[in-house]
Amino acid sequence: MSRHISLLALSLVLLSAAARAQGPLLTCVTSAVPLTVRAEGVTERIGDIVFLCSGGAPNADVTGNLTIFLNVAITNRISANNAVDAQLYYDNGAGLQLAPVTGYLNGPAVSFNGFGAPLSPTGTLTLRLENIRANATQAPSSGLITASLAVNSANILPLSQSTLTVAQTSPSLFDGFSNRLICSQLGSPLPNNTASFAAFLAAKTTFASTRLTEGFASALEPLSNQANFHADSGERILISYYGFPPGARLFVPTVVAGSDALTPTAGGDLGVPANGGTYAPTSSGSLLLSIVPGADSTGAGGKPVYQPGPIGSNPVNFDAMTEVTLTSGTGSITYEVVDASSFLQESAQFPTFLGLPAYSVSGVVQTTENVTIAPVSSAPQASPTAAIPRFVATNPAPDCSLIGDCGASYYPKPSVLPTSLSFNAVAGGKLQSHYVHIANSGGGLLEWTATVQYPPNSPQDWISVSPNSGIGATNTFAYFDPSQLTPGNYSATIVISSGLTGSQTPLPVTATISVPPTPPPPAIAGVTNAASGAVTTLVAGSLATVYGTNLAGSQLTVLFNNQPATVVYQGPTQINLIVPTALAGLTSAQLTVTANGITSAPYPVKLSAFAPAIFPGAILNQDATPNGPNNEAALGSVLQIFLTGAGNGTLTATLTGQPAGIQYFGPAPGIDGLQQLNVTLPLLLPVESPALTAPQPLTICGTGTEWFNVCIHAQVYVK
């Protein structure tokens, strides 16, 4: 854009320099009165731009080219050859006249090329540019829309001020709601006459009111207003409804009289008495909305069903109703502004009545209503067909601060019990919860949401609320998670907000995190063979049991001479483990247990290569059933014996002194540290042996040098 301006300014300087020798040149002072325009608007009419020119030759003709650049898109309606409906006027003392020249859109600029006008007898001329439309949604963060001007003429000196502020954006629409429509089992009765506003009130049909408030005076204007010159309609309001169950019917007033009407339309639940509304046309105007039959889902198309009469005509009482067509629980209606005051910040409200047969829903159905200024469009540039005016879809902010009734008793207001919460925990502690009751201390139906606010630069996410939203009186829970907090004091605030007015109730939360108490150290009382439970020497790779106190905890470690043991069970008073195989060949070791970062005093243990013990009940017959007085093993069959501590040497076995064959000796399948010995029983026993009805002595011995005379004895039953 700056390059175009520079080239035009250079041309202007050259042409002006050439013209000075031909006669006096015009000096033009530029100005504009910035208009407040709708921040949601795509086709906002900017302030008129005026050139006050003087110093020229009396009655001389002025010709040239005029170009206007904006810092946002120009969105006038254009023809097939890019001609725009912006207009250039001139006044040479004979009154304002339309210049016989057409403006053309060229990117971000409009150019009036070849304009001509005679000067006044005193050598003066006024030029006025009107009806340039701009996309206000593209304005910078300052909200200012600016125009850069360039004139190429042999009769005009360079402009002293070539950049002007022509508009300031501001939100145009705010809204408020008395309630949301809730569909319940009791339903809502319809009157016999669904065409009458008064009949709905008399039938006590359920309703909720919607309020619309201008963000500034003249934000909502009828088609006849100057801001809507060459427009398709006045400003419109699109109201969309969602989530209604089958059988639901909605009705709204056909015409809505605003806050400055003789009697405003109201349902009676937003501080204004219930009334269909009374209106009389006046020269100053008052806000009046009419249903637009035939409008599409964007709010475009159709014509208002009502138009005001001439100024001074008799007052009109409104009672007519219009049904909102619902399809799959969704529908919309469009109102158009058909009258308004350009000098007052106005509002209007209307009830939406709900008809619903009793027991047509099984529970509570919450519905949604959205409001936006309309027609809604996504066309951001100049267009030959897109609606004027048009707007981006924007959810309005609450209007109670503009009306001044945010704390009014007819609005819902959340109350909370308890009024504060306090938690205590140790660092790394477990999740805690606290019951919270939310009620409505105001009017209407409370819809609430809960959010958590933390002080700046403090830990986050240690408080949560579930559920974090609800309708009416509700119970919820606050959850406190101390697991990531270090010792100290913390604070936060749970904010319970009403979705209708933004009314908020704080629930302060404090938490004190203390240092966890130091757990007592582990203490070892004894170490035994895991099979026999006897205090004996331990064997590398065998199963052992450690007894004591405070043996359980996080990050449990058991060491023999700094060699880690494999822990297979841990409890406060007992640990079962596998003695490290790295201890093979040693005769003693120092045992320590570390739990919760605290290590026990060393405990001495003796080691050997062979110290076997059979687990109780671990002598099985060949069919894998326990050997016993009622389940004897047949002579010549195989016994399965499970033990630990037998080392890696060679074993021998005898039954009542008779040799028994060793079929297998080695690790038991699937369990580390457990050993299995399969013994083949002799076919015959000596005559002097005990009767077979008595248990027979089974002896298992090691044959290694270190194992000399080390045997274990058991009793088995044979037949």
C-alpha positions in Angstrom: 0.0 0.0 0.0 2.8 2.5 0.9 4.4 1.9 -2.5 1.2 3.0 -4.3 0.9 6.1 -2.1 4.5 7.0 -2.8 4.1 6.8 -6.6 0.9 8.8 -6.5 2.5 11.4 -4.3 5.5 11.6 -6.7 3.1 12.1 -9.6 1.2 14.8 -7.7 4.5 16.7 -7.0 5.5 16.6 -10.6 2.1 17.7 -11.9 1.8 20.4 -9.3 5.2 21.8 -10.2 4.3 21.9 -13.8 1.0 23.7 -13.0 2.4 26.5 -10.9 3.4 28.4 -14.0 -0.1 28.1 -15.4 -2.0 29.8 -12.5 -2.9 29.6 -8.8 -3.3 26.0 -7.4 -5.9 24.8 -4.9 -4.8 24.0 -1.3 -7.0 21.3 0.2 -7.5 20.6 3.9 -8.7 17.1 4.6 -10.9 16.0 7.5 -13.2 13.2 8.6 -15.5 12.6 11.6 -14.6 9.1 12.8 -17.8 7.0 13.2 -18.2 4.3 15.9 -18.7 1.1 13.9 -19.6 -2.4 14.9 -16.5 -4.5 15.6 -18.4 -7.6 14.3 -19.3 -5.8 11.1 -17.9 -6.8 7.7 -19.6 -3.9 5.7 -19.4 -0.9 8.1 -19.9 2.5 6.6 -16.9 4.7 7.6 -17.1 8.5 8.3 -17.3 10.7 5.3 -14.1 12.2 4.0 -14.1 16.0 3.2 -11.7 18.1 1.2 -12.0 21.9 1.8 -10.1 23.4 -1.1 -9.3 27.1 -1.7 -6.9 29.5 -3.5 -7.8 28.5 -7.1 -8.7 30.6 -10.0 -12.3 31.8 -9.9 -14.7 29.6 -11.9 -11.8 27.5 -13.2 -12.4 23.8 -13.9 -10.6 21.3 -11.7 -9.9 17.7 -12.9 -7.9 14.8 -11.6 -7.8 11.4 -10.0 -8.7 10.7 -6.3 -7.7 7.4 -4.5 -8.5 6.3 -1.0 -6.7 3.4 0.7 -7.9 1.7 3.9 -6.0 -0.3 6.4 -8.7 -3.0 6.2 -10.6 -4.5 3.2 -13.1 -2.3 1.4 -16.4 -4.2 1.2 -18.8 -2.1 -0.9 -21.1 -3.9 -3.3 -19.3 -4.1 -6.6 -20.5 -4.6 -10.2 -19.0 -7.0 -12.7 -16.3 -4.4 -13.7 -15.5 -3.6 -10.0 -17.5 -0.4 -9.9 -18.5 0.4 -6.3 -21.5 2.2 -4.8 -19.4 4.7 -2.9 -20.1 8.3 -4.1 -18.1 11.5 -4.7 -19.9 14.8 -4.2 -18.7 18.4 -4.8 -20.0 21.8 -3.7 -18.8 25.0 -5.4 -21.3 27.2 -3.7 -24.3 26.0 -5.5 -25.0 23.2 -3.1 -23.8 19.6 -2.8 -23.9 17.8 -6.1 -23.1 14.2 -7.2 -19.9 14.2 -9.3 -20.4 12.4 -12.6 -17.7 9.9 -12.0 -17.8 6.2 -10.8 -15.5 4.8 -8.2 -13.7 1.5 -8.9 -12.2 -1.0 -6.5 -8.5 -1.7 -7.0 -7.3 -4.0 -4.2 -7.4 -2.1 -0.9 -8.3 1.2 -2.7 -11.2 3.0 -4.3 -10.2 5.3 -7.2 -12.3 8.1 -8.8 -10.4 8.7 -12.0 -11.2 11.7 -14.2 -13.4 13.6 -11.8 -14.1 17.2 -12.8 -15.8 20.2 -11.1 -15.9 24.0 -11.6 -14.6 26.2 -8.8 -16.7 28.8 -7.1 -16.5 32.5 -8.1 -14.0 32.8 -5.2 -11.9 29.9 -6.3 -13.1 27.4 -3.7 -14.4 23.8 -3.8 -15.6 21.2 -1.4 -15.2 17.5 -2.1 -17.0 14.8 0.0 -16.6 11.0 -0.2 -19.5 9.0 1.1 -20.6 5.4 1.6 -17.2 3.6 1.7 -17.7 0.4 3.5 -15.0 -1.4 5.5 -14.4 -4.8 7.1 -14.2 -3.7 10.8 -13.3 -7.3 11.9 -9.8 -6.7 10.3 -9.1 -3.6 12.3 -5.8 -3.6 14.4 -5.9 -4.0 18.1 -6.4 -0.2 18.5 -9.7 -0.6 16.8 -8.9 2.3 14.5 -9.7 2.3 10.8 -7.6 4.7 8.8 -7.8 6.1 5.3 -4.8 7.2 3.2 -5.6 9.8 0.5 -3.9 10.6 -2.8 -4.8 13.2 -5.4 -3.4 13.4 -8.9 -4.4 16.8 -10.4 -2.7 19.7 -12.2 -4.9 22.0 -10.2 -4.3 20.8 -6.6 -1.2 21.1 -4.4 -0.1 18.1 -2.4 -2.4 17.3 0.6 -1.2 18.6 4.0 -2.8 15.6 5.7 -3.0 12.4 3.7 -3.9 9.9 6.5 -7.1 10.2 8.5 -8.9 8.2 11.1 -12.3 7.4 9.7 -13.8 4.9 12.2 -13.4 3.3 15.7 -14.6 -0.2 16.3 -16.7 -1.2 19.3 -18.8 -4.3 20.1 -22.3 -3.7 18.9 -24.4 -6.3 20.8 -24.6 -7.5 24.3 -27.2 -9.9 25.7 -28.7 -11.3 28.9 -31.0 -14.2 29.9 -33.3 -14.7 32.8 -33.0 -18.4 32.5 -32.3 -21.2 30.1 -35.3 -23.3 29.0 -35.2 -26.6 30.9 -37.5 -29.5 29.7 -38.7 -31.5 32.6 -41.1 -34.4 33.2 -43.9 -32.0 34.3 -43.9 -30.4 30.9 -45.3 -27.0 30.1 -49.0 -26.2 29.1 -49.8 -24.3 25.9 -52.8 -21.9 25.8 -55.7 -22.7 23.5 -54.9 -19.5 21.6 -51.2 -19.8 20.6 -51.4 -16.6 18.6 -51.8 -14.4 21.7 -49.0 -13.1 24.0 -51.6 -12.5 26.8 -52.9 -16.1 26.5 -49.4 -17.5 27.1 -49.1 -15.5 30.3 -52.5 -16.5 31.4 -51.8 -20.2 30.8 -48.6 -19.9 32.9 -46.6 -21.5 30.1 -42.9 -21.9 30.9 -40.7 -19.2 29.4 -37.2 -17.6 29.6 -36.5 -14.1 28.6 -33.7 -12.9 26.2 -32.5 -9.3 26.4 -30.6 -7.5 23.6 -28.6 -4.4 24.3 -26.7 -2.1 22.0 -23.0 -1.6 22.6 -23.4 2.0 21.6 -26.1 4.3 20.4 -26.9 3.7 16.7 -25.4 0.1 16.8 -28.9 -1.2 15.8 -30.5 0.8 13.0 -33.4 0.3 10.5 -32.9 0.1 6.8 -34.0 3.7 6.5 -31.0 5.0 8.5 -28.1 6.6 6.6 -25.7 3.9 7.8 -27.7 1.4 5.8 -27.7 3.4 2.5 -27.8 0.9 -0.4 -28.1 -1.9 2.2 -30.4 -4.9 1.9 -31.9 -4.7 5.4 -31.6 -3.1 8.7 -29.5 -4.8 11.4 -30.9 -8.2 12.3 -30.7 -10.5 15.4 -30.4 -14.2 14.8 -31.6 -16.3 17.7 -30.8 -20.1 17.5 -32.2 -22.8 19.7 -30.7 -26.2 20.3 -31.3 -29.5 22.2 -35.1 -29.6 22.4 -36.8 -33.0 22.8 -39.5 -34.3 20.4 -42.8 -32.7 21.1 -41.4 -29.4 22.2 -42.8 -26.2 20.7 -41.4 -22.6 21.0 -43.2 -19.3 20.5 -41.9 -15.7 20.5 -43.5 -12.3 20.1 -43.9 -11.3 16.5 -43.0 -7.7 17.2 -40.8 -6.6 20.1 -41.0 -3.0 21.5 -37.7 -1.8 23.0 -36.8 -0.1 26.2 -37.8 3.4 24.9 -41.2 2.4 23.5 -44.4 3.5 25.2 -44.6 0.1 26.9 -41.7 -2.3 26.4 -42.3 -5.9 25.5 -41.3 -8.1 28.5 -42.1 -11.5 30.1 -41.8 -10.0 33.6 -38.8 -11.8 34.8 -36.1 -9.2 34.0 -37.3 -6.3 36.1 -39.9 -5.0 33.5 -43.6 -5.8 33.9 -45.0 -8.5 31.6 -46.5 -6.9 28.5 -46.8 -7.5 24.8 -45.6 -3.9 24.2 -47.0 -0.6 22.9 -45.3 1.5 20.3 -45.9 4.8 18.5 -43.7 6.2 15.7 -41.8 9.4 16.6 -39.3 11.6 14.9 -36.6 10.6 17.3 -37.3 6.9 16.9 -37.5 4.0 19.4 -36.2 0.5 19.2 -38.6 -1.9 17.5 -37.9 -5.4 16.2 -40.0 -7.4 13.8 -39.9 -11.1 12.9 -38.6 -11.8 9.4 -40.5 -14.7 7.8 -38.4 -16.5 5.1 -35.0 -15.5 6.6 -32.5 -18.3 6.2 -30.2 -19.9 8.8 -27.8 -17.0 8.5 -30.5 -14.4 9.1 -30.5 -13.2 5.5 -33.4 -13.0 3.1 -37.1 -12.4 3.7 -38.9 -9.2 4.7 -40.0 -8.0 8.2 -43.6 -8.9 8.9 -44.3 -5.4 10.5 -43.3 -1.9 9.4 -44.0 1.2 11.5 -46.7 3.6 10.4 -46.0 7.3 9.7 -44.7 9.6 12.4 -47.5 10.8 14.6 -49.8 7.8 13.9 -51.7 6.2 16.7 -50.0 3.9 19.2 -50.1 0.1 18.4 -50.5 -2.6 21.0 -48.6 -5.9 20.2 -50.0 -9.3 21.1 -49.2 -11.5 18.1 -47.0 -14.6 18.5 -44.9 -16.6 16.1 -43.9 -20.2 16.4 -40.3 -21.2 16.0 -39.9 -24.2 13.6 -37.9 -26.9 15.2 -36.3 -29.7 13.2 -34.6 -32.4 15.3 -34.7 -30.1 18.3 -33.1 -27.2 16.5 -34.5 -24.0 15.1 -34.0 -20.3 14.7 -35.8 -17.0 14.3 -34.6 -13.7 12.9 -35.7 -10.2 14.1 -35.0 -7.1 12.0 -34.6 -3.6 13.5 -37.5 -1.6 11.9 -37.1 1.5 14.1 -34.5 2.9 16.5 -33.1 6.0 18.0 -29.7 7.1 16.8 -29.0 9.0 20.0 -29.9 6.5 22.8 -28.3 3.2 23.8 -31.3 1.0 23.7 -32.3 -2.5 24.7 -35.1 -4.9 24.0 -36.3 -8.1 25.7 -38.7 -10.9 24.8 -39.8 -14.2 26.3 -39.5 -17.5 24.5 -42.4 -19.7 25.6 -42.0 -23.5 25.7 -44.9 -25.9 25.1 -44.2 -29.6 26.2 -46.6 -32.4 26.9 -46.3 -33.8 30.5 -44.1 -36.9 30.9 -42.8 -36.6 27.3 -39.3 -36.7 28.6 -37.9 -39.1 31.1 -35.5 -36.8 32.9 -34.3 -33.2 32.7 -33.2 -31.9 29.3 -31.0 -28.8 29.2 -31.3 -26.6 26.1 -29.2 -23.9 24.5 -29.9 -20.5 23.0 -27.4 -18.5 21.0 -27.7 -14.9 19.9 -25.7 -13.1 17.2 -26.1 -9.9 15.2 -27.0 -10.8 11.6 -27.0 -11.5 8.7 -24.0 -13.8 9.4 -21.5 -14.1 6.6 -18.0 -15.3 6.0 -17.5 -13.1 2.9 -14.7 -10.7 4.0 -14.2 -8.8 0.8 -16.3 -6.6 -1.6 -18.9 -8.7 -3.3 -21.6 -8.3 -5.9 -24.1 -10.5 -4.0 -23.2 -10.9 -0.3 -25.7 -9.3 2.1 -25.2 -5.7 3.3 -24.9 -5.3 6.2 -23.3 -8.6 7.2 -21.4 -9.7 10.3 -19.1 -12.5 11.6 -20.9 -14.8 14.1 -19.9 -13.6 17.6 -21.4 -14.6 20.9 -22.2 -11.3 22.7 -20.9 -10.6 26.2 -23.4 -10.3 29.1 -25.2 -6.9 29.1 -26.0 -6.6 32.8 -23.1 -4.2 33.4 -24.5 -1.9 30.7 -28.0 -2.1 32.1 -26.7 -1.9 35.7 -28.6 -4.9 37.1 -25.8 -7.5 37.5 -26.7 -8.0 41.1 -30.5 -7.9 40.7 -32.6 -10.3 42.7 -34.2 -11.8 39.6 -30.9 -13.2 38.4 -29.6 -16.5 39.8 -26.8 -16.2 42.3 -24.7 -19.1 43.5 -24.2 -19.7 47.2 -21.7 -22.2 48.5 -21.4 -24.3 51.7 -19.0 -24.6 53.3 -17.7 -21.0 52.7 -14.1 -22.0 52.8 -12.0 -25.2 52.6 -8.8 -26.2 54.4 -6.6 -29.2 53.8 -3.6 -30.7 55.6 -1.3 -33.3 54.2 2.3 -34.4 54.2 4.4 -33.9 51.1 3.7 -36.7 48.6 0.5 -37.6 50.3 -2.7 -39.1 48.9 -5.7 -37.5 47.3 -8.3 -36.0 49.6 -11.8 -34.8 48.9 -14.4 -32.5 50.5 -18.1 -32.2 49.9 -19.4 -28.9 48.5 -23.1 -27.9 48.3 -24.0 -25.2 45.7 -27.4 -23.5 45.9 -29.3 -20.6 44.3 -29.7 -17.5 46.5 -31.2 -15.4 43.7 -34.1 -15.8 41.2 -34.6 -17.9 38.2 -32.8 -21.2 37.6 -29.1 -21.4 38.4 -26.7 -22.7 35.9 -23.2 -22.8 37.4 -19.7 -23.6 36.5 -16.7 -24.0 38.7 -13.1 -22.9 37.9 -10.0 -22.7 40.0 -7.8 -19.6 40.3 -4.3 -19.7 41.6 -2.0 -16.8 42.7 0.6 -15.8 40.2 3.8 -17.9 40.1 2.4 -20.5 42.4 1.9 -24.3 41.8 -1.1 -25.2 39.7 -3.5 -28.1 39.4 -3.6 -29.3 43.0 -7.3 -28.5 43.4 -10.1 -29.8 41.1 -13.9 -29.8 41.1 -16.0 -32.7 39.9 -18.6 -32.3 38.5 -17.5 -28.7 37.5 -20.9 -27.6 36.3 -24.6 -28.2 37.1 -28.1 -26.9 37.2 -30.0 -25.8 40.3 -29.0 -26.9 43.8 -26.2 -29.4 43.3 -23.7 -31.4 45.3 -20.1 -31.6 44.1 -16.7 -32.4 45.4 -13.4 -30.5 45.7 -10.4 -32.8 45.3 -7.0 -31.9 46.8 -3.9 -33.6 45.4 -0.8 -33.0 47.5 1.4 -35.5 45.7 3.4 -32.8 43.8 3.6 -30.2 46.5 6.6 -29.5 48.7 6.2 -28.5 52.4 4.7 -25.1 52.8 1.4 -23.1 52.7 -0.7 -22.8 49.6 -3.9 -21.0 48.6 -6.3 -21.0 45.7 -9.9 -20.0 45.0 -12.7 -22.1 43.5 -15.0 -19.6 41.7 -18.6 -20.6 41.2 -20.1 -18.6 38.4 -23.6 -18.2 37.0 -23.6 -18.6 33.3 -26.4 -16.0 32.8 -24.9 -12.9 34.4 -21.4 -13.8 35.3 -22.4 -13.6 39.1 -19.5 -15.2 41.0 -19.1 -16.7 44.5 -15.6 -17.4 45.7 -14.7 -20.5 47.7 -11.3 -19.9 49.3 -9.1 -22.9 49.7 -5.9 -23.2 51.8 -3.6 -26.1 52.2 -0.7 -26.8 54.6 1.9 -29.4 53.5 4.2 -30.7 56.2 7.4 -32.8 56.1 6.6 -36.5 56.2 7.6 -38.1 59.5 10.8 -40.1 59.4 9.9 -43.8 59.4 11.7 -46.0 62.0 14.7 -47.9 60.6 14.4 -51.5 59.6 15.6 -54.0 62.3 16.6 -57.6 61.5 15.8 -60.1 64.2 16.8 -63.4 62.5 17.4 -65.2 59.2 16.2 -68.7 58.5 16.0 -71.3 55.7 12.8 -70.6 53.9 11.8 -74.2 53.9 12.5 -75.3 57.5 12.2 -72.0 59.3 15.3 -73.0 61.2 18.2 -70.7 61.9 21.0 -72.3 59.9 23.6 -71.6 57.4 22.4 -70.1 54.1 23.4 -71.3 50.7 24.0 -69.1 47.6 21.0 -69.3 45.3 18.7 -70.7 48.0 15.5 -69.3 49.4 15.8 -67.6 52.8 13.5 -65.7 55.2 14.4 -62.5 57.0 12.4 -61.6 60.2 12.3 -58.3 61.9 10.4 -55.0 62.1 9.8 -52.1 59.7 10.9 -54.2 56.8 8.4 -52.9 54.3 8.6 -49.6 52.4 9.3 -47.9 49.2 12.5 -48.8 47.3 13.2 -51.9 49.4 16.8 -53.2 49.0 18.4 -56.3 50.7 22.2 -56.6 50.4 24.6 -59.4 51.4 28.1 -57.9 51.4 26.7 -55.2 49.0 25.4 -58.0 46.7 21.6 -57.4 46.0 19.3 -60.3 46.9 16.1 -60.9 44.8 13.1 -60.2 47.0 10.1 -62.4 46.3 7.9 -61.2 49.1 8.0 -58.2 51.5 5.9 -57.3 54.5 6.4 -55.2 57.7 7.9 -58.2 59.6 9.1 -60.6 56.9 11.0 -60.7 53.7 11.4 -63.8 51.5 14.4 -63.7 49.2 16.9 -65.5 47.1 20.4 -65.5 48.5 22.8 -63.9 45.8 24.7 -66.6 43.8 27.7 -64.3 44.0 28.2 -65.4 47.6 29.2 -69.0 46.6 32.4 -70.0 48.3 32.0 -67.6 51.3 31.4 -68.7 54.8 29.8 -65.5 56.2 28.3 -62.2 55.0 26.8 -59.0 56.4 23.1 -58.6 55.7 21.4 -55.1 55.5 17.8 -54.1 54.6 17.0 -50.6 53.3 13.4 -49.3 53.3 12.2 -45.7 52.7 15.8 -44.7 52.3 16.8 -45.9 55.8 19.2 -48.8 56.2 19.2 -51.3 59.1 22.2 -52.3 61.2 24.3 -55.1 59.6 23.3 -58.6 60.6 25.9 -61.4 60.4 24.8 -64.6 58.6 26.7 -67.9 58.1 27.1 -69.4 54.7 27.8 -72.9 53.5 27.7 -74.9 50.3 25.1 -77.4 51.6 22.3 -76.8 54.1 19.2 -78.3 52.6 15.7 -78.3 53.9 12.5 -79.8 52.5 9.4 -77.5 52.4 6.5 -78.7 54.5 4.1 -80.8 52.5 6.4 -80.8 49.5 7.0 -84.6 49.2 4.7 -85.7 46.4 3.9 -89.1 45.0 4.6 -90.0 41.4 1.1 -88.7 40.5 1.9 -85.3 42.0 -0.4 -85.8 45.0 0.9 -85.2 48.5 2.5 -88.3 50.2 0.7 -89.2 53.4 -0.8 -92.0 55.6 -3.8 -92.2 53.4 -1.9 -91.6 50.1 1.2 -93.9 50.3 3.7 -94.2 47.5 4.2 -97.6 45.9 7.5 -99.2 46.3 9.5 -98.8 43.1 7.6 -95.6 42.3 9.1 -92.0 42.1 8.8 -89.5 44.9 9.0 -85.7 44.0 10.7 -83.7 46.7 10.9 -79.9 46.8 13.7 -78.3 48.9 16.1 -75.5 49.0 19.7 -75.1 50.1 21.0 -78.3 48.5 23.6 -76.5 46.5 24.9 -77.9 43.2 26.6 -81.1 44.3 25.7 -84.8 44.2 23.1 -86.4 46.5 22.3 -89.9 47.7 19.1 -91.2 49.2 18.1 -94.2 51.3 14.7 -95.5 52.4 14.8 -97.5 55.6 18.5 -98.0 54.9 17.9 -99.3 51.4 19.4 -97.3 48.6 17.0 -95.2 46.6 17.8 -94.0 43.1 18.3 -90.3 42.3 16.3 -89.8 39.0 16.6 -86.0 38.9 18.1 -83.2 41.0 18.2 -79.6 39.9 16.1 -76.4 39.7 12.4 -76.7 40.1 10.6 -75.4 37.0 9.3 -71.8 37.3 10.5 -70.8 40.7 14.0 -69.4 41.3 15.8 -70.8 44.4 13.5 -73.8 44.6 15.1 -77.2 43.9 13.5 -80.5 42.9 14.7 -84.0 43.8 13.1 -87.1 42.2 13.9 -90.3 44.1 13.1 -93.8 42.9 12.0 -96.0 45.8 13.5 -99.5 46.3 11.3 -102.4 45.3 11.8 -104.2 48.6 12.5 -103.2 52.2 14.5 -105.2 54.8 12.5 -107.6 57.0 13.5 -105.7 60.1 12.0 -102.4 58.7 9.0 -100.8 60.4 5.6 -102.1 59.3 4.5 -100.4 56.1 1.6 -98.9 58.0 4.2 -96.7 59.8 6.2 -93.9 58.1 9.5 -95.0 56.7 12.7 -93.0 57.3 14.0 -91.2 54.2 17.6 -89.9 54.4 19.1 -87.5 51.8 22.9 -86.8 52.1 25.4 -84.8 50.2 28.5 -86.6 48.8 30.9 -83.7 48.5 33.9 -83.2 50.8 32.4 -80.1 52.3 29.1 -81.9 52.8 30.4 -85.0 54.6 27.9 -86.3 57.1 25.4 -83.5 56.3 22.0 -85.1 55.8 18.4 -84.3 56.0 15.7 -86.8 57.2 12.1 -87.1 56.3 9.2 -89.6 56.9 7.4 -91.1 53.9 4.5 -93.5 53.6 4.9 -96.5 51.3 2.8 -99.5 50.3 
